[in-house]
Amino acid sequence: MRFVGAAVFCTVFVSLLHAQAEWPRPKWDEVETAGCRSSEDTKPQTAEIGAYEVRLVAEGGNSDERDCKAYLVDKSGKRLLLLADFAIGIHQGSREDLFADGHPALVLEGFTGGAHCCYDYRIVSLSEPPVILGSIENESPFYFFRDKTSGQFRIMTSDGAFDYFDGLCHACTVFPRVVLKIDHDGLHDAGPEFAEQYESEIAFARAKIPQREEGQFLESDFKDARTVVLEVVFSYLYSGREAQAWKTLDELWPAKDRERIKKLIIDTRARGLLSKLPGTAPGSQASTH
């Protein structure tokens, strides 16, 4: 099957839409301001944010057993253990008013040290007392950005549950884009607020399939083309347009395999990132030392 970079019928539409509804472009080399690794003998690192000190230190026995730990220290010197992992960094988004409550935030990113997994996040509003969200783990990293429409901060990431989806390799996997918003009650799905940005992705994906070839798409060379269909289906799903997602599947996925792939998408999404969004952490989740 032949694919083209952009079909003539939607080139102008795609260009205009993309200019109006572009996703932020993460600067991944600038997301960590301080960090520690459990396998390294390093001095404790500290950072002052708001009225608190954040202390990152490798603790434990030998290097194979040591954990990197992140503490929040108040003015009285009381320490609160927020996170322990193989590696921890003070993440991009810290010092910003992520909660829109007038207080700077702290974002800690933990990493397990695996090849493709996993990231663990703890997000805190540094009010007095602090508001601490429960930790959340994902196979894909978080990026914080200010939404131009609302003026509020949002999180952009991908649903890591889809890694190796339907036998695809890690590099071949289509990861659904996820957008989250933050408040004192926790993290919440904000995908429907970004329908225009998702629509831009849909247009680019559909541009790879000239309309005259959609009939062939159902019968031949589907292994090479299924990722394009998944891009469209996932963009509809994660922007809150489920009916359009399944309509696309009915139009472009081979009939004999539709029931199986739809069930697999539903099951994977049900155990994905949106099913794990944390609320405010109860006191028992954070230990004092």
N, C-alpha and C positions, 0 to 999 in steps of 0.2 A: 504494500500500500504506500502511496506517495503522500508526504506531508509538505506543506508550504509554510513559510514563516508568517505570512499574513494573507488572508484572502482579500481580494479586491473589494468584495461586497461590504466589508465592515472596517476597512482600513481607516477611513475618515472618522467613523463613529468611535473606534477604539482610541484614536489619538486625542479626540476631544474629551472623551470620558476619562481617560487616564490623566489628562492635565488637570481635570477638576477633582478627581477622587483618588489621589495617589496615597499609597501607604507610606508611613515614615520609613526611612532607611536606617536601620540600626548601625551604630558604630561599635561593633563587637570588641574592638581593641581598646575601648575606653569605658568598659562597664565596671571594672573593678578598681577601687581606690586604695584598698589595703587588703592583705590576706595572709593566711598561713596554711601550711601543709603539714599533715601529721607525720610525714616521713622525713621532715627536715628539722634540724636543730636550729631554730631561730628564736630571737628574743621576742617577747610579747609585743604586739603592735597595738597601739591605742589611737583613738580618734575622738575628738570632742564634737558632739552633735547636739545642739540645743543645750539643755541643762544637764546632759548626761555624758558619760565617757563610755565608749565602746572598746572592749578589750578582747583581742584575739590571741590565744595562747595554745601551744601544743602541750598537752599534759598526758601523763601516764608513764609506763615503763619504757621498754626499748622501743625503737622506731617502728617495729612491726605492730605494736600494740597501742601506740600513742594516738590519741584523738586530738583533732583541732577543735577548740571550744570557743564560743563567743559569749561574752558576758556583757550585760548592761549594768553600769555602775552609777548610782545616783549620788547626790551631793553629800550624803552621810557616809558614803563608802559601801553601802549595801550592794551586793552583787546578785544579779539575776541571770541564771544560765538560760540562754535563748536557743542555742543550737550546738550540736556536736556532730562532726562529720570528718571525712578524710581530708577535705580542704574546705576552707570557708573564706569568703571575701565580703567586704563591704561593697554592696552592689550599686550600680547606676540607679538613680532614683532617690538615694539617700540625700538628706538635707532639703528635699523638695516637699512641698505641702501636698503630699499624695492624697491625704484624706479630706482635703479642703476644710480643715478644722482650725487653721491658723498655726499649726505646729509642724516642725520639720519631721520627716519620717526617717526611719532606718530600714534598709533592705539588706538582709543577709542572704547570700547565696552559698549553699553547701554543695559539694560535689563528692560523689562516692568513689571516683577514681576509675570507673569502668570505661570501656572503649566508647560506648554510645549512651551510657546511662550512669547515673541519673542526677538531676539537679533538685535541691531541696531549698525551699524559700521560707523565710520568716520575715514578715512585714509588720512594722511597729510604728504607731504614732507616738512621738516623744512628748506627749502631754504629761501632766502630773496629776494622778498616776498615769503611766503609759497605757495605751490601748494596744494589745498584742494579739495579732491574728494567729490562728492555728497554722502550723507548718503545712506546706503543700509540696508534693513531689511530682516531677514531670520529666520525661525524657528529653524535652526541648527547653532551652533557656528562656527567661523572661526579658522583655525590653519595655521600659517605661517611657511614655511619650505624652505630650499635652495635646488633647483633641482640639482642633481649631474651632469646631462648632460649639462645643460646650465650655471650652476653656479649662476643663478638668483633666486630670491625669488618667491615662488608661494603660493597660498592660497588653502587649502584643506577644503572642507565642504560638506554638503549634500543639496539636493534640498528640502527644507522644505515644498514646495507646495504639496508634496506627503503624508504628514501626514494624517493618516486615509484613505489612498487610497483604493477605492473600498470596503469600509466597514471594513477594517482591524483595529484592535485596535492600539493604539499608539506604544506599545511595539512590535507589530507584523509587523508594517509597514516596507516595504523595501524602504529605502531612497536612491535615486540615488546619487552616489558620484560625486562631482563637483570639478574641479580644475580651478583656475583663475590666471591670471597674471596681473601685475600692471604697468602702466606707467603714464605719465602726462596727457594723454587723458582719463584715467579712468581704469575700470576693464574689462577684456576680457576673453572669454572662452579659456582655455588652455587644455581642455580634450584630443583632438587628439594628443597632445605631449606625452601623457602617455598611449598609446595603449598597451604597454607591461604590465603595472601594471593592467590595466583593463582586459587584457587577462588572467592574473593570477587569478583574481576574477572569471572570466568565467569558467576557468578550475576547480576551487574548487567547484563552484556551480554545474557544469555538473557531477562532480564526485559523487554527491549525488544521481544521477539517473543512475543506471546500464543500459546499452544499451538494454539489453534483456527486460527491463520493460517499455521502452518508449511507447510501444503500449498500455499497461494498463494505462499509464499516461494520455492518451487521453480520457479514458472512465470512470475510477473509482477513487474514493478517491481524486479528484482533489483539493478539498478545502484545504487539508493538504499539497499539493505540489505546489500550484500556486506561493508561494513566491520564490521558487527556479527558476521558469521560469522568474519571474519578475527580479530577480537578474541578469540573463543572458541578458535579453532584455535591461534593463537599462544600463548595462555595455557597450553594443554595442552602444546604443543611445548616451551616454554621452562621448564616445570616438570618436564620429564622424562617426560611421559605421551604418547608418540608415538601409541600405538594409539588413545587417546581422541581425539586430534587428527584422525586420518584418519577415524575413525567419525563425528565431527561433520561433516566435509567430505562424507562419503557421505550423511548425513542431510539436510543443508541446502543444499548447492551443486548447481546444475542439473547433471543427469547428463551432458549433452553437453559440459560444460566442465570436469569434474572432473579428468580426466587432465592437461589443460594446466595448471590452476592448481596441482595438487599438485606437478608437476615444477618449476614456477616457484618455489614456496615452498621446495622442497628445494634447488634451485640457488642461490637467494638466500641461504639460511641457510648453505650450504656455503662461501660467500665472505664471510660476515658476521663479526660481532665475535668469536664464539666460536672461529672458525678462526684468529684473529690474537693469541690471548692470549700475552703474552711470558713467558719465563723470566727467570732472572737474567742481566743483561747481561754478555757476555764483556768482558774488558779492552779489546779493540780498539774497542768501541763508544763509549767515553768518552775524549775527548782531554784531555791536560793542557797547561796554558799557563803 
